[in-house]
Amino acid sequence: MNLLDLARTTSFRLALTFLLLFSAASVGLFAFVHWETKDFLSDKTDEWVGREIASLQRLDAAQLMTRLKQSELDPGTTERPFALYDPSGRRLAGTPIDISPETLKLAVPSDFMATVNGKRRQFRGRVLARSGGNYLLVAQGLHEQGEFDERLFDATLLAALATAFLGLVGAIFLGAGSMRQIDNITRATERIVKGDLSQRLPVGKGSGDIDRLTHVVNGMLTEIERLMHEVKGVCDNIAHDMRTPLTRLLAGLERTRRRAEALTDYEEGIDDAIEEIRGILKTFSALLRISEVEDGIRRSGFVDTDLSVIAQDAVELFEPTAEERGIELRYVERLEGPATIAGDPDLLFEAVSNLIDNALKFTPAGGQIEVTVSRASTGLSISVDDTGPGIPEEEVEAVLRRFHRAERSRTTPGNGLGLSLVAAIARLHELDLVLGKTGTGCRVTMLHPASKPVRQT
């Protein structure tokens, strides 16, 4: 693992950024606690000094001197000294503490330096001017407060160092995890770039940003792989299916050239060639139609479309053809009122028409075709049922591919693109296309799932 690459990872940078922010916050917190504690202790010291001065002021001169003499003998008073000084700063009585003449000017509680037992120490106190020109000093040592500050600083520094260490370890751990995932994604991407579309980006066990992105990319790769296979299949099928009509066209023209004797023979040969070319153009038009639908451009023109109206119009269109072939074509509605979805009415009509047209091709005379619009717990659906031979189970998925034709349909007219167009229209409208059996026949259903909004009118 390259440390430079690790430092460039987003996870490492984010962790390091938060670590720096936390460290800055810790320093700010320490400063706040330090100053608040210092102010609190100073206030407590000032309160004590005020009480002591008030107490000493109530004593007469003899009592004050007695108290001062006692403090000289008590070594503990060096932490809370009180002494009497002349105007020059010379101590007259009290705790043995040496101060400078400037200290005698402390009319309000203040910090000052003094010498105790030969050591310079910091005190906080106040000086009270006495009658006769002497000064009474009452103070408290700040040694304990200094020790508290040192311990607070040491504890904060130790906590900051521990936090920095753990934060750095965490940043390295997160960065290393991201690097491993990125490396795996990079290797998979390189294989995909080389043409292996079956590869998928590795997805972690979590639900992080990268995992969500890889899920989306994998879905995109699945769709690309499907489209590539479909394109390959289309190319193969075009080559195969176009070969037959082109061969017939070539053979017909050659036969006309060899055998035609009169003008009518040439006209007949040309008419046959025109029909073959029209069939080829029809196939390519269907392909272009599917591509247009799959582009999704038509989605911008979606309007509220009533599926029951679409189904009834399609049934009315094919009723004459059904009657001519001796097939019963009927419309069934299982709705508590009309239901609409957002869609392109022309495309939906085309899809239903294709399904009915397919059903007419494979339903024998005397058979039945039923077009049903219904709403159930699963959602709103439109289905076409017939009593034809049905679709073999092993070909259910294959019939949706372009140019695929079931074995039993080889002799019927068509190019194998009808259901492909229906599938494309269903995908555009986010409908589920379901193929199934109804006895011996076939049922094709376009389902608008209940989880999606259905407009009631």
C-alpha positions as CSV (number, residue, x, y, z in Angstrom):
1,M,0.0,0.0,0.0
2,N,1.4,3.3,-1.1
3,L,1.2,5.9,1.8
4,L,0.9,8.7,-0.7
5,D,-2.0,7.1,-2.4
6,L,-3.5,6.5,1.1
7,A,-3.2,10.2,1.9
8,R,-5.1,11.0,-1.3
9,T,-8.2,9.0,-0.4
10,T,-11.3,10.9,0.5
11,S,-11.9,8.8,3.6
12,F,-8.4,9.6,4.9
13,R,-8.8,13.3,4.1
14,L,-12.2,13.5,5.8
15,A,-11.0,11.7,8.9
16,L,-7.9,13.9,9.1
17,T,-10.0,17.0,8.6
18,F,-12.3,16.0,11.5
19,L,-9.3,15.1,13.6
20,L,-7.9,18.6,13.1
21,L,-11.3,20.2,13.8
22,F,-11.6,18.1,17.0
23,S,-8.1,19.0,18.0
24,A,-8.8,22.7,17.5
25,A,-12.1,22.3,19.5
26,S,-10.1,20.5,22.3
27,V,-7.6,23.4,22.5
28,G,-10.5,25.9,22.6
29,L,-12.2,23.8,25.3
30,F,-9.0,23.7,27.4
31,A,-8.5,27.4,27.1
32,F,-12.2,28.0,28.1
33,V,-11.9,25.6,31.1
34,H,-8.6,27.1,32.1
35,W,-9.8,30.7,32.1
36,E,-13.2,29.8,33.7
37,T,-11.4,27.9,36.5
38,K,-8.9,30.6,37.0
39,D,-11.7,33.2,37.3
40,F,-13.6,31.0,39.6
41,L,-10.7,30.4,41.9
42,S,-9.8,34.1,41.8
43,D,-13.3,35.0,42.8
44,K,-13.1,32.5,45.7
45,T,-9.8,34.0,46.8
46,D,-11.1,37.5,46.6
47,E,-14.1,36.5,48.8
48,W,-11.8,34.9,51.4
49,V,-9.5,37.9,51.4
50,G,-12.5,40.2,51.9
51,R,-13.8,38.2,54.8
52,E,-10.3,38.1,56.4
53,I,-9.8,41.8,56.1
54,A,-13.3,42.5,57.5
55,S,-12.5,40.1,60.4
56,L,-9.1,41.8,61.1
57,Q,-10.6,45.3,61.0
58,R,-12.9,44.4,63.9
59,L,-9.8,43.7,66.1
60,D,-8.2,46.5,68.2
61,A,-4.5,47.2,67.9
62,A,-3.5,44.8,70.7
63,Q,-5.6,42.0,69.4
64,L,-4.3,42.5,65.9
65,M,-0.7,42.4,67.1
66,T,-1.4,39.2,69.0
67,R,-2.9,37.6,65.9
68,L,0.1,38.7,63.8
69,K,2.6,37.3,66.3
70,Q,0.8,34.0,66.2
71,S,1.1,33.8,62.4
72,E,4.8,34.2,62.7
73,L,5.0,30.9,64.6
74,D,2.6,29.0,62.3
75,P,4.4,27.7,59.2
76,G,1.1,27.0,57.5
77,T,0.3,30.7,57.2
78,T,2.8,30.9,54.3
79,E,-0.1,29.7,52.1
80,R,-2.5,32.3,53.5
81,P,-0.2,35.1,54.8
82,F,-1.2,38.3,56.6
83,A,1.4,40.8,57.8
84,L,1.9,44.4,58.8
85,Y,4.3,46.6,56.9
86,D,5.7,50.1,57.3
87,P,5.5,52.6,54.3
88,S,9.0,51.4,53.1
89,G,7.7,47.8,52.8
90,R,9.6,46.5,55.8
91,R,7.6,43.8,57.7
92,L,6.7,44.8,61.2
93,A,4.8,41.7,62.3
94,G,3.0,38.7,60.8
95,T,3.8,35.9,58.3
96,P,7.4,36.1,57.2
97,I,6.8,37.2,53.6
98,D,8.9,39.8,51.8
99,I,7.2,42.1,49.3
100,S,8.2,45.1,47.2
101,P,7.0,48.7,48.1
102,E,4.8,48.6,44.9
103,T,2.8,45.8,46.4
104,L,1.6,48.2,49.2
105,K,-0.4,50.0,46.6
106,L,-2.8,47.0,46.0
107,A,-6.0,48.6,47.1
108,V,-8.0,46.0,45.2
109,P,-7.4,42.2,45.1
110,S,-4.5,41.6,42.6
111,D,-1.8,39.1,41.8
112,F,1.7,39.8,43.0
113,M,5.1,38.1,43.5
114,A,6.7,37.8,47.0
115,T,9.5,35.9,48.6
116,V,8.8,33.2,51.2
117,N,11.6,31.2,52.7
118,G,13.9,32.4,50.0
119,K,11.6,31.3,47.2
120,R,9.7,33.6,44.8
121,R,6.1,32.7,44.7
122,Q,2.9,34.1,43.3
123,F,0.1,35.3,45.6
124,R,-3.2,37.1,45.2
125,G,-4.3,39.5,47.9
126,R,-5.2,43.0,49.0
127,V,-3.5,45.7,51.1
128,L,-5.4,47.8,53.7
129,A,-4.0,51.1,54.8
130,R,-4.0,51.4,58.6
131,S,-3.9,54.5,60.8
132,G,-0.4,55.6,61.6
133,G,0.8,55.0,58.0
134,N,1.2,51.2,58.2
135,Y,-0.2,48.6,55.8
136,L,-2.0,45.3,56.5
137,L,-1.5,42.6,53.8
138,V,-3.9,39.7,53.5
139,A,-3.2,37.2,50.7
140,Q,-3.4,33.6,49.5
141,G,-0.8,31.6,47.6
142,L,-1.5,30.5,44.0
143,H,0.8,27.5,44.2
144,E,-2.1,25.0,44.3
145,Q,-3.9,26.8,41.5
146,G,-0.7,26.6,39.4
147,E,-0.4,22.9,40.2
148,F,-4.1,22.5,39.1
149,D,-3.3,24.3,35.8
150,E,-0.3,22.1,35.2
151,R,-2.3,18.9,35.8
152,L,-5.2,20.2,33.7
153,F,-2.8,21.0,30.9
154,D,-1.0,17.6,31.2
155,A,-4.4,15.8,31.2
156,T,-5.6,17.8,28.2
157,L,-2.4,17.3,26.3
158,L,-2.4,13.5,27.0
159,A,-6.1,13.3,25.9
160,A,-5.3,15.3,22.7
161,L,-2.3,13.1,21.9
162,A,-4.4,9.9,22.5
163,T,-7.2,11.4,20.4
164,A,-4.7,12.4,17.6
165,F,-3.2,8.9,17.7
166,L,-6.5,7.1,17.6
167,G,-7.8,9.5,14.9
168,L,-4.7,9.0,12.8
169,V,-5.1,5.2,13.1
170,G,-8.8,5.5,12.3
171,A,-8.0,7.7,9.3
172,I,-5.4,5.1,8.1
173,F,-7.9,2.3,8.6
174,L,-10.7,4.1,6.8
175,G,-8.4,5.2,4.0
176,A,-7.0,1.6,3.6
177,G,-10.5,0.2,3.5
178,S,-11.5,2.7,0.8
179,M,-8.2,2.0,-1.1
180,R,-8.9,-1.7,-1.1
181,Q,-12.4,-1.2,-2.4
182,I,-11.2,1.3,-5.0
183,D,-8.4,-1.0,-6.1
184,N,-11.0,-3.9,-6.5
185,I,-13.3,-1.6,-8.4
186,T,-10.3,-0.4,-10.6
187,R,-9.3,-4.0,-11.4
188,A,-12.9,-4.9,-12.3
189,T,-13.2,-1.8,-14.4
190,E,-10.0,-2.6,-16.3
191,R,-11.5,-6.1,-17.1
192,I,-14.7,-4.4,-18.3
193,V,-12.7,-2.0,-20.5
194,K,-11.0,-5.0,-22.1
195,G,-14.4,-6.3,-23.1
196,D,-15.5,-8.6,-20.3
197,L,-19.0,-7.1,-19.8
198,S,-19.9,-10.0,-17.4
199,Q,-17.7,-8.4,-14.8
200,R,-19.4,-6.5,-12.0
201,L,-18.0,-4.0,-9.5
202,P,-17.5,-5.5,-6.1
203,V,-20.0,-4.3,-3.5
204,G,-19.1,-4.0,0.2
205,K,-21.3,-5.2,3.0
206,G,-22.2,-1.7,4.1
207,S,-24.3,1.0,2.6
208,G,-21.8,3.7,2.1
209,D,-21.5,6.2,-0.8
210,I,-19.2,3.9,-2.8
211,D,-21.5,0.9,-2.2
212,R,-24.6,2.8,-3.4
213,L,-22.6,4.0,-6.5
214,T,-21.4,0.5,-7.3
215,H,-25.0,-0.8,-7.1
216,V,-26.1,1.8,-9.6
217,V,-23.1,1.2,-11.9
218,N,-23.7,-2.6,-11.7
219,G,-27.3,-2.0,-12.8
220,M,-26.0,0.1,-15.7
221,L,-23.5,-2.7,-16.6
222,T,-26.3,-5.3,-16.5
223,E,-28.3,-3.2,-18.9
224,I,-25.3,-2.5,-21.2
225,E,-24.5,-6.2,-21.3
226,R,-28.2,-7.0,-22.1
227,L,-28.1,-4.4,-24.9
228,M,-24.8,-5.6,-26.2
229,H,-26.1,-9.2,-26.3
230,E,-29.3,-7.9,-27.9
231,V,-27.3,-5.9,-30.5
232,K,-25.2,-9.0,-31.3
233,G,-28.3,-11.1,-31.5
234,V,-30.0,-8.5,-33.7
235,C,-26.9,-8.4,-36.0
236,D,-26.9,-12.2,-36.2
237,N,-30.6,-12.4,-36.8
238,I,-30.6,-9.6,-39.4
239,A,-27.9,-11.5,-41.2
240,H,-29.9,-14.7,-41.0
241,D,-33.4,-13.3,-41.5
242,M,-32.4,-10.8,-44.2
243,R,-30.5,-13.5,-46.1
244,T,-33.7,-15.4,-47.0
245,P,-35.6,-12.5,-48.6
246,L,-32.5,-11.2,-50.3
247,T,-31.8,-14.6,-51.6
248,R,-35.4,-14.9,-52.9
249,L,-35.1,-11.4,-54.4
250,L,-31.8,-12.3,-56.2
251,A,-33.1,-15.6,-57.4
252,G,-36.3,-14.0,-58.7
253,L,-34.4,-11.3,-60.6
254,E,-32.0,-13.9,-62.1
255,R,-35.0,-16.1,-63.0
256,T,-36.7,-13.2,-64.7
257,R,-33.6,-12.3,-66.6
258,R,-33.2,-15.9,-67.8
259,R,-36.8,-16.9,-68.6
260,A,-38.7,-13.7,-69.3
261,E,-39.8,-13.5,-72.9
262,A,-42.6,-11.0,-72.9
263,L,-43.1,-7.6,-71.1
264,T,-45.6,-9.2,-68.8
265,D,-42.9,-11.7,-67.5
266,Y,-40.6,-8.8,-66.7
267,E,-43.5,-6.9,-64.9
268,E,-44.4,-10.0,-62.9
269,G,-40.7,-10.4,-61.8
270,I,-40.4,-6.7,-60.9
271,D,-43.7,-6.9,-58.9
272,D,-42.3,-9.9,-56.9
273,A,-39.1,-8.0,-56.3
274,I,-41.0,-5.0,-55.1
275,E,-43.0,-7.1,-52.6
276,E,-39.7,-8.6,-51.2
277,I,-38.2,-5.2,-50.8
278,R,-41.3,-3.9,-49.1
279,G,-41.1,-6.8,-46.6
280,I,-37.4,-5.9,-46.0
281,L,-38.3,-2.2,-45.5
282,K,-41.1,-3.2,-43.1
283,T,-38.6,-5.1,-41.0
284,F,-36.2,-2.2,-40.9
285,S,-39.1,0.2,-40.0
286,A,-40.0,-2.1,-37.1
287,L,-36.4,-2.0,-35.9
288,L,-36.3,1.8,-36.1
289,R,-39.6,1.9,-34.3
290,I,-38.2,-0.2,-31.4
291,S,-35.1,2.0,-31.2
292,E,-37.2,5.1,-31.1
293,V,-39.3,3.7,-28.2
294,E,-36.2,2.5,-26.3
295,D,-34.6,5.9,-26.6
296,G,-37.2,7.2,-24.1
297,I,-37.7,10.4,-26.0
298,R,-41.5,9.9,-26.0
299,R,-41.7,9.9,-22.2
300,S,-41.7,13.7,-22.3
301,G,-45.1,13.6,-24.0
302,F,-46.8,11.4,-21.4
303,V,-50.4,12.3,-20.6
304,D,-53.2,10.7,-18.5
305,T,-54.2,7.7,-20.6
306,D,-57.3,5.5,-19.8
307,L,-56.3,1.8,-20.5
308,S,-59.9,0.8,-20.8
309,V,-60.4,3.2,-23.7
310,I,-57.1,2.0,-25.3
311,A,-58.3,-1.7,-25.1
312,Q,-61.8,-1.0,-26.4
313,D,-60.4,1.0,-29.4
314,A,-58.0,-1.9,-30.3
315,V,-60.8,-4.5,-30.0
316,E,-63.0,-2.4,-32.3
317,L,-60.2,-2.1,-34.8
318,F,-59.6,-5.9,-35.0
319,E,-63.3,-7.1,-34.7
320,P,-63.8,-7.3,-38.5
321,T,-60.7,-9.3,-39.0
322,A,-61.6,-11.7,-36.1
323,E,-65.1,-12.2,-37.6
324,E,-63.7,-12.9,-41.0
325,R,-61.5,-15.6,-39.5
326,G,-64.3,-17.1,-37.3
327,I,-62.7,-16.0,-34.0
328,E,-64.6,-14.5,-31.1
329,L,-62.9,-11.3,-30.0
330,R,-64.4,-9.6,-26.9
331,Y,-63.5,-6.9,-24.4
332,V,-63.9,-7.5,-20.6
333,E,-63.6,-4.9,-17.9
334,R,-63.1,-5.6,-14.2
335,L,-62.9,-2.0,-12.9
336,E,-64.9,0.1,-10.4
337,G,-64.6,3.1,-12.8
338,P,-62.0,4.2,-15.3
339,A,-58.4,4.1,-14.3
340,T,-55.6,6.1,-16.0
341,I,-51.8,6.0,-16.0
342,A,-49.3,8.4,-17.3
343,G,-48.3,7.3,-20.8
344,D,-48.3,7.8,-24.5
345,P,-51.8,6.7,-25.8
346,D,-50.5,6.0,-29.4
347,L,-47.7,3.7,-28.1
348,L,-50.0,1.9,-25.7
349,F,-52.5,1.4,-28.5
350,E,-49.8,0.1,-30.7
351,A,-48.7,-2.4,-28.0
352,V,-52.2,-3.7,-27.4
353,S,-52.8,-3.9,-31.2
354,N,-49.6,-6.0,-31.6
355,L,-50.8,-8.4,-28.9
356,I,-54.2,-8.8,-30.5
357,D,-52.6,-9.2,-33.9
358,N,-50.3,-12.0,-32.6
359,A,-53.3,-13.7,-31.0
360,L,-55.2,-13.6,-34.3
361,K,-52.3,-15.2,-36.1
362,F,-52.1,-18.2,-33.7
363,T,-55.8,-18.7,-32.7
364,P,-57.6,-21.2,-35.0
365,A,-61.1,-20.7,-36.3
366,G,-63.7,-21.1,-33.6
367,G,-61.3,-19.9,-31.0
368,Q,-61.6,-17.0,-28.6
369,I,-59.5,-13.9,-27.8
370,E,-60.3,-11.9,-24.6
371,V,-58.9,-8.5,-23.9
372,T,-59.3,-7.6,-20.2
373,V,-58.6,-4.5,-18.2
374,S,-58.7,-5.1,-14.5
375,R,-57.5,-3.8,-11.1
376,A,-56.4,-6.1,-8.4
377,S,-54.1,-6.0,-5.3
378,T,-51.1,-6.4,-7.7
379,G,-52.1,-3.3,-9.6
380,L,-53.8,-2.2,-12.8
381,S,-53.4,-4.5,-15.8
382,I,-54.4,-5.0,-19.4
383,S,-54.1,-8.6,-20.7
384,V,-54.8,-10.5,-24.0
385,D,-55.8,-14.2,-23.7
386,D,-56.2,-16.5,-26.6
387,T,-57.0,-20.2,-27.2
388,G,-54.1,-20.8,-29.6
389,P,-51.2,-23.2,-29.1
390,G,-49.5,-21.0,-26.5
391,I,-45.8,-20.4,-26.0
392,P,-43.5,-23.3,-24.9
393,E,-42.1,-22.7,-21.4
394,E,-38.6,-22.8,-22.6
395,E,-39.2,-20.0,-25.2
396,V,-41.1,-17.6,-22.9
397,E,-38.0,-15.3,-22.4
398,A,-36.7,-15.8,-26.0
399,V,-39.9,-14.6,-27.7
400,L,-39.2,-11.1,-26.4
401,R,-35.9,-10.9,-28.2
402,R,-35.8,-9.3,-31.6
403,F,-36.3,-11.6,-34.7
404,H,-36.9,-14.6,-32.5
405,R,-39.7,-16.8,-33.8
406,A,-41.1,-19.8,-32.0
407,E,-40.7,-23.1,-34.0
408,R,-44.4,-23.4,-34.5
409,S,-44.6,-19.9,-35.9
410,R,-42.1,-20.3,-38.7
411,T,-44.8,-20.7,-41.3
412,T,-46.8,-17.7,-40.2
413,P,-46.1,-14.2,-41.7
414,G,-44.1,-11.8,-39.6
415,N,-40.6,-10.7,-38.8
416,G,-40.3,-11.7,-35.1
417,L,-40.4,-8.1,-33.9
418,G,-44.0,-7.7,-32.6
419,L,-43.4,-8.8,-29.0
420,S,-40.0,-7.0,-28.9
421,L,-41.9,-3.7,-29.7
422,V,-44.4,-4.5,-27.0
423,A,-41.6,-5.2,-24.5
424,A,-40.0,-1.9,-25.4
425,I,-43.2,0.1,-25.0
426,A,-43.8,-1.7,-21.6
427,R,-40.3,-0.7,-20.4
428,L,-40.9,2.9,-21.5
429,H,-44.0,3.0,-19.4
430,E,-42.4,1.1,-16.5
431,L,-45.0,-1.7,-17.0
432,D,-44.3,-5.4,-16.1
433,L,-44.7,-7.6,-19.2
434,V,-45.8,-11.1,-18.0
435,L,-46.2,-14.1,-20.4
436,G,-48.2,-17.1,-19.2
437,K,-50.6,-19.9,-20.1
438,T,-54.4,-20.1,-20.0
439,G,-55.1,-23.8,-20.5
440,T,-53.7,-24.5,-24.0
441,G,-53.5,-20.9,-25.0
442,C,-51.4,-17.9,-24.1
443,R,-51.9,-14.8,-21.9
444,V,-49.8,-11.7,-22.2
445,T,-50.3,-9.1,-19.5
446,M,-49.0,-5.5,-19.1
447,L,-49.1,-4.7,-15.4
448,H,-48.9,-1.3,-13.7
449,P,-47.8,-2.3,-10.2
450,A,-49.8,-1.1,-7.3
451,S,-46.8,0.5,-5.7
452,K,-46.9,3.1,-8.5
453,P,-49.5,5.9,-8.5
454,V,-52.6,5.3,-10.6
455,R,-54.8,8.3,-11.4
456,Q,-58.4,7.8,-10.6
457,T,-60.8,10.0,-12.6
